[in-house]
Amino acid sequence: MSLESRIDLLRRRTGLVLAPLLFAFVLSANFESLADKPTAHRLAAVMAAVVVLWVTEAIPMALTALLGATACVVLQVAPAKNVFAPFADQLMFLFIGSFMLARAIELHGLDRRLALSVLTLKAVGGSPSRVLFAFGATTAFISAWISNTATTAMMFAIGLSILKVLRDDGRSRIDPRYATGLMLMTSFSASIGGLATPIGTPPNVIGLNFIRQQVVINGAPAEITFFEWCLIGVPTVVLLYLFMFAYLNWFCPAGVRELSGGREYLEDQRRQLGPWTRGQLSTLAAFLIMVMLWVAPGIVALGWGEASDAYKWCKASLPEAVPALLGAGLLFLLPCTRGRPALTWPEATQIDWGVVLLYGGGFAFGMLAQETKLAEVIGQNLITWLPNAGSFGFLIAATFVATLVSEATSNTASANIVVPVVITMAKAAGVDPLEPALGATFGCSLGFMLPVSTPCNAIVYGSGMVPLSRMIRYGVLLDIAGTVVIVAVVKLLGTLVR
């Protein structure tokens, strides 16, 4: 058993022991701030155990979410109908619809066609730098729409094929550092690209849900549309990607000006794809319709104003879940082959339902923390650590803490743990919580230092071409740059979502 496997096993066993011990301790302890809040006290015990199980991944994270929600009913934190109501939140259906679309994109090879189309552009040519740039940009774009992990897995295979051709060609002696750079570009670009859209990565939707539930703008719950998110997400991705490309291109040179054989291999792979299939065209049509419906409210607001009847209709009739389900529904109607739609129900059911349940559990704990006043108590106690921090100080602290937590546990768990606490702390300090909440949400998608930080990192680390020391060094740089970029963009453009 490898050292990494032994560490993972120890971490899981530690969680199985620590979680029940911590649950019993919190439940039996006498906390003065919770003395008059018995339901909040019981919820605190459940959440303490849940956080340990999430961080250590002692049992599947989705099962932890379900067991935690069940424990809340058993301990009478709230009635069952209230505890399980968040599992039917409209954002859950946004996940389901977008996951089905991602399944169809992967099933018909639309992602691979896009990747090879970009990499064989004449502008890319055989330049190592341009190949690296195009490879990373394509990865980031695809990751904005489908799972970061799925994107990494696909582009990882393409990257390995490119490197194999370059090694077997014999005419170009490629510096081994270039292979490291291409592998890290695969992982890092996928994680960065997920920030561009609300559906790009799970922490985005989780953060949006907490913002909608707990943040008020002009007397109404904060509703950040797909278009408004992109106004902040896209500039963040562009700036962070350019920084990442610059330093990977500098630290991981190819050692040659032209990659002999690489372009020919990619063109051959593209030719093997053949003409567009009916399934690919149908999936593309459903995707474009879904995106147009997502951005429609923002476009209407720009053209006719937020006071117009057209915008009010779009806002009420096209929440994010509706375009996702309409687009997914089209996949069952648009043709693939004779008598077969672009997506069948057995294929659709192969989406990651465990992730969907995990989100539901996170939403439930956030809702219960608000209703029982537990979040308020936590915020009031933690706020003493940040005296007179102010709005900007809270934004920096929230982004930094979210980044650190994402290094130790999954991005999804980080969002469920950090974002609601940040919102509560900001409220307790009398600070507008919107910007710190956005900073924390974005920060939860960072975490580039270790193979265990994200599945994307683990995939490329398994290639054997990424020394751990380099992943840590380059990951630290990207974590720091990511925190700075997120803070700057949110501070400058945060007013666009008000």
Summary of the structure (lengths in Angstrom):
residues: 498
radius of gyration: 23.2
end to end distance: 52.2
largest distance: 75.9
contacts: 1830
relative contact order: 0.14
helix: 74%
strand: 2%
